[in-house]
Amino acid sequence: MRFVKMQGIGNDYVYVDCIRQPLPSDIPSLAKKISDRNFGVGGDGLILICPSDKADARMRMFNNDGSESEMCGNGVRCVAKFVYDHGIAKKTALAIETGRGVLKLELETAAGKCHQVRVDMGEPILIAENIPTTLSGTPPLEVPLVIDGAELKVTCVSMGNPHCITFVNEITNHMVLGIGPKVEHHSAFPRRTNVEFVRVDNPGEITMRVWERGSGETLACGTGACAVAVAGVLTGRTNRSIIAHLRGGDLRLDWSKNDNHVFMTGPAVEVFQGEWPDCQ
């Protein structure tokens, strides 16, 4: 099975072209094996590029624990690069089908390769039961959440997958690695949740770290950055256009007043290609 390792500001996945080769038979097992950083290719998960009857390609995303997620913002940029660079659809305006629906992407290209992608991530989902969360509010804004006797003030937003955001003065390892997994599995989130810890540097700039549902801490999370952009506006902390600094690099986020859509711009990089000997 041929694969390509790609990354978007350090959020790295193994990508498999399932348009021109067969769909693997046991995808969750493959995701766990191939994502292993010691015994596999290594990555935050597995992304399959599949045929679509409503878009240029369909993205299916699996975390490194084998669970399937609805959406990955950094991943969809890399899917667009793969689709363009590998000749599936050689055009700079693409439509990619995801668990969130069909997304529109604009590619910046040079010398026949895609280098950066702007993604229309659609409207944020703000109704609690659709995020989903049992916390109160539409959306839940600065709602108390008790973890190990300590109270967090959290804001919940979905970008097709659930996010729980807390704004802090300083981001610590204890927060991300200690509190993050406990929030992920908290009973207030029936499908678990991604967890963002955010420091506001100024109204146009934030720094964040992410505990991703099913993957642990990652260097970046595109949907998480989009959710933070929305939460920052809703809580009065940030402008509608911001730069998000993540451990793997920067993303530009714009929450449009015109159509309520969130736009994310960032790089997409191919690292290497290879062949996986056991895809069964």
N, C-alpha and C positions, 0 to 999 in steps of 0.2 A: 504494500500500500504506500503510494507516494504521499508525502506531506510537505508542508512549508511551515517553518517557524516564523511568526511575525509578532511585532510588538507595537503598541501605541503608548508612548511615554512610560514604557516599562511594564505595562499590563500585557503580558505575553501569553499567547495561546498557540497550540498546534492546529493548523488549518488543513483540512482534507477536502479535495475537489471530488464531490460525490455526483457531479454532473457528468464527468468523464471516466469515473470508476465506480464500482459498486458501493452501496451503503454498507458499512460494517454491520455484522450481525448482532453483536452485543456491545452497544455503544457505551452504556455506563461503565462496564468493565474496562473497555478500551480507554475511556477518559481517565480512569484512575491509574492505569498502567502507563499510558503514554505521557501523562502529566507529571509523573514522579520525577523529582529533580535528582535523584540518586540512581535509579534503575531504569528510567525512561528518557524521553527527549527532554522533559522538564517544561513546566508552564503552569499558568493559572487555570488551565482547563483545555478543552477540546472544542473546536468550532468546525462544523460541517457546512460546506457550501453546496447547496442542493438545488435541483430544478424548481422553478416556480411558474405557475400558470397566471400569475398576476404581477410579476416583477421580473427584473433581470436575473435575480437569483434569490434563493431563500437561505437565511442563516439559522442554524440550530446551534445553541451554545450549551455546553456541559461543563460544570465546575469540576475541580480536581477530586471531589469526593463522589463523582458520578451522577450527581443530581443535575437535572436540566433546568435552566433559567430562561426567563422570557426574553431578556435583552442584555446587551453589553455595548456601551457607547464606544469604547476604544476598539472593541472587537468588530463592530460594524464598519468603522473606518478602514480597518485592515481587510475586511471582506471586499469593500469597494476597490481597494488597491489591487487585491488578487484578481477580481473580476476584470479590471482594466488591464493590468500588466500581463495577465496570462491569456488575454484574448477572448474571454467569455463574452464580454460586451465592451467594445473599444469606443466608449463615449464618456464625455466628462460630466454628464448629468445622468445619474443612475437611480433606479428604484430597487430597494432591497426589502424582501419580505422578512419580518421578524415576528416574535411572539407578541410584540407591541402593535403589529400591523405593518403596513408598507411605509417605509421611510424614504424620503428623497434626499439625495446626497449630491453635492457639487465638488468636483475633483480639481485640484490644482496639479498640473502635469508639466513635465519638462523632459525632453529627449525620450519620449515614448513611455515614461514611467510616472506613476502617481506619487506625489510626495506629501500632500496635505489634503484634508477633506473637511468640508463643512456639512454638518448633518442637521436636517430639520428633525428634531426629536419629538415634535408634536406638542400637544398641550399637556401640562402636568395634571395628574389625577389627584384631586384634593378631598374627595369624599371618603371619609374614614373607612367605611365598609368595603370600598373598592381599592384601597391602598394595598392590602387590607390591614386594619388594626382595630382593636376594641377600645382604644383610647378615644376620649370625647373631643368633639370639635370638627369643623369642616373648613380647612383641615385641623387636626390637632396642632395647636400653636403653644409652645412653651408649656406643655403639659407635664406635671410631675410624674416621674417614673422612678420607683425605688429599686435600687440594686444593692444588695448586701447592706441594707440599712442606710445607704447614702441616696440622696435625692438628686436626680438629673432633671433638667428642664429640656424636653425634647419637642421637636417639630417633625411631623410625618408627611412625606410627599411620595407619590409614586411617579416614576417615569416609564411605566410598563412593568417595573419591578419595585418592590417596597424599599423605602429608605427612612431611617430614623436619625435625625440630625440634632446634635447638641453643640451649642456655641460655648467656648471656653476661653479663658485668658491665656493658658498655655496648654499645649498638647503633650501628654506624657505616655510612656510605654504602658504604665499601669492602666490608663484609660483605654488605649487601643487594644492591648493584648490581654488585659485582665477583665475590663468591663465590657469590651466589644462583644466577645462570644456570649456573655450572659444576656446582653440585650438581644443579640441575634435569636436566641432560643427562648426569650421571655414569652409568657403566655398571652401577652397583649398583641402578639404578632402570629396569627394562625398559619401563615406560610413562611415563618421566620422573617428576618429583615436584614438588609445591609445597614451598617452603622457608620456615621460620619462624625468625626470630631473636628471642629472648625474654629480657627482663630481669625477674626476680622482684622486685617492690617490697616485698611482704610476703606471708604465706601466703594472703591473700585477694585479691591484686591483682597483675596483671602488665602490662607494657608490651611490645608486639610490633610487628614489621614483617614484611611478607610479600613474597616473590618468587613470583608465581603462575605455574604451568605454563601456557605459551601466551599469557600476557598481560604478563609483567614485573611490576614493583612496582605494587601496587594500594593504595588507601587502606584497604582492609579485606578480610578473608576470613573468612567465617562458619565454614566447615568447618575452616579453619586454627585459628581460635580454639578450636573444640571439641577438635581434636587436641591443642592446647597444654594445655587443661584436663586431658585424660587423661594426657599426658606429665608434667605437673607433679605429679600424684598418684603416678604410677608411680615417679618418681624422688625422691619424698619432699620436694618443694619447696613444694607448695601444698595448700590445702584442696580438698574436692570441690565447693565453691561459690566461684566467683571472679568478679571484674570484670576484663575484658580491655580495656585501653586500646589502640586502634589509631589510625592517623593520621586516620581519618575520624570517629572517635567510639568509644563504649563498647558492649560487649556483656556480658550476664550469662550465665554458663555454670554449669550444675549437672550433675554426674555422679552419678546416683542409685545408692545402694547397693541399693535394692529390686529394680530390674529391669535394672540395668547400662546404662540408656539415658542419653544426654547430651541435655540440654535447653538451648536457646539462645533468649534473649529480646533483641529489639532493634527499632528503628524501621523503617518502610518509607515512602518518600516518592515521590509523583509530581511530576516536575519540569515536564514539558510534553508536549503532544501535537503530532503533525505528520503529514505525508504524504511518503513517499519516492517520487520519481518513477520510479525504475528498480529494480524488484525482480527482474528477470530476469538 
